[in-house]
């Protein structure tokens, strides 16, 4: 969930992205089932951290101001700490 929020904050600020794009571009969630990703996206949206634009073909997601503030305030630090603790390379340093 937090990795998706991070991806939207870093890589999709100006252009909303589809769930398909998120599934294929966020390395830490590639093993998740599509229905689980849908549930995560719905949860993030219900919490006001992301918003969606529905078209006839797809749904596109972008981070809200509340989501960006949460990422800046604590999500970024938590993910960096977790990656460090597990010896994982942080590819999203900013």
C-alpha positions in Angstrom: 0.0 0.0 0.0 2.7 2.5 1.0 4.8 1.5 -2.0 1.9 2.5 -4.3 1.5 5.8 -2.6 5.2 6.4 -2.9 5.2 5.6 -6.6 2.3 8.0 -7.2 4.1 10.8 -5.2 7.4 10.3 -7.1 6.5 9.2 -10.6 2.9 10.3 -11.3 2.7 13.8 -10.0 1.7 15.4 -13.3 0.0 12.5 -15.1 -2.5 10.1 -13.6 -1.7 6.4 -14.1 -3.8 3.3 -14.5 -3.8 0.3 -12.2 -2.2 -1.7 -15.0 0.7 0.8 -15.0 1.0 0.6 -11.3 1.1 -3.2 -11.3 3.8 -3.2 -13.9 6.0 -0.4 -12.6 6.0 -0.8 -8.8 8.5 -3.7 -8.3 7.4 -4.6 -4.8 3.9 -5.4 -5.8 4.3 -7.4 -9.0 3.5 -10.6 -7.2 0.2 -9.3 -5.9 -3.1 -10.4 -7.4 -5.0 -7.7 -9.3 -8.0 -7.9 -7.0 -5.7 -7.2 -4.0 -4.3 -4.2 -5.8 -7.9 -3.0 -6.5 -8.7 -3.3 -2.8 -5.5 -1.3 -1.9 -6.4 1.4 -4.4 -9.9 1.6 -3.0 -8.6 1.9 0.5 -6.2 4.6 -0.4 -9.0 6.5 -2.2 -11.4 6.1 0.7 -8.8 7.6 3.0 -8.4 10.6 0.7 -4.8 9.8 -0.1 -5.4 9.3 -3.8 -8.2 10.2 -6.2 -9.3 8.6 -9.5 -10.5 9.6 -12.9 -12.8 7.1 -14.5 -13.0 6.8 -18.3 -14.9 4.4 -20.5 -11.7 2.3 -20.9 -9.9 2.5 -17.6 -9.5 4.3 -14.2 -6.5 6.5 -13.6 -5.1 7.4 -10.2 -3.2 10.4 -8.8 -2.1 11.4 -5.4 -4.0 14.0 -3.5 -2.5 16.8 -1.4 -3.4 14.7 1.7 -1.6 11.7 0.2 1.5 13.8 -0.6 1.6 15.3 2.9 1.3 11.8 4.4 4.1 10.5 2.2 6.3 13.5 3.0 5.6 13.4 6.7 6.0 9.7 7.5 5.7 7.2 4.7 9.0 8.1 3.0 10.9 7.7 6.3 9.1 4.4 7.2 9.9 2.9 3.8 13.5 4.0 3.9 13.9 2.6 7.4 12.3 -0.7 6.4 14.4 -1.0 3.2 17.5 -0.3 5.3 16.6 -2.8 7.9 16.2 -5.5 5.3 19.3 -4.5 3.4 17.2 -3.5 0.3 18.4 -0.8 -2.0 16.3 2.4 -1.9 15.7 3.2 -5.5 13.3 6.1 -4.7 15.6 8.4 -2.7 14.7 12.0 -3.1 
